[in-house]
Amino acid sequence: YGQLSGMVEPIFGVMGAIAVSIARPVLPYALAFAAGAMIYVVVDDIIPEANSSKNGKLATWGAIFGFLVMMILDVGLG
């Protein structure tokens, strides 16, 4: 049965390649939306949890500092 399930892989591989070629113009916007959603989920979950402990301000500043470092690296390294 393993060989039978592998027979459909080339068909869906071609279908996936066609879907990517059709969606290529939208891909940067979709990836930007996904990145923004991920940042929102992380910040929405981590910051309130960190503020409930004794080191809330330190955790918030750590998240801000980490974001700034990553932005500087992204701009600096391209």
N, C-alpha and C positions, 0 to 999 in steps of 0.2 A: 504493500500500500504506500510505502515511502516514495517509490518511483512514480506512482500515479499522482501523488500530490505535487511532485516536482515538475510534472508536465505542464502545469498551468503557469509556472514562473516566467517563461519567456513571453507569454501572451500579456501578462500583467506588467512585465517589465517594459514592453513596448507601449502599453497604455499609459504607464507612469511617465515615460519619456515624452509622449504626446501631451499629457496634462501639464508637464513642466514647461514645454515650449509654448503652450497657450497662455499659461499663467505668468510667464516671465516678466511682462510689464508691471504686474501687480506685486511681484515678489518683494521688492524693497519696502513697500508700504506694509505688506503683511508681516515682514520680519520686524519692522519698526514697531508695529502694533503689538506683536508678541513680546518684544523686549520691554515695552512700556508696561504691559500687563504683568510681566514677571517682576519688574521693579516694584510695581504697586503692591503685589501680593507679598513680596518679601518685606517691604517697609511697613505695610499694614499689619503684618504678623509679628515682626521682630521688635519694632519700636515700642508698642504698648507693653509687650512682655518684658522688655528691658527696663521700661520705666516703672514697672511694678516692683522691681528689686531696689536695692540700695544704690546701685551704680547707674541709675537711669540717665543722668546727664552725660556721663562718660560714654555710655553705649550709644547715645544719640550723636555725640560728637565723633565717636569712632565711625559710625555709619556715614556721616557727612564727609569726614576725612578720607575714608576709603573710596567714596564716590568721586571726590575731587582728584585723588591719585589716579584712579582709572581714567578719568576724563583727560587729565594731563598726559598720561601715557598714550591714550588713543590719539590725541591731537599731535603729540610729539613724534610718535612712531608711525603715524599714518595708518 
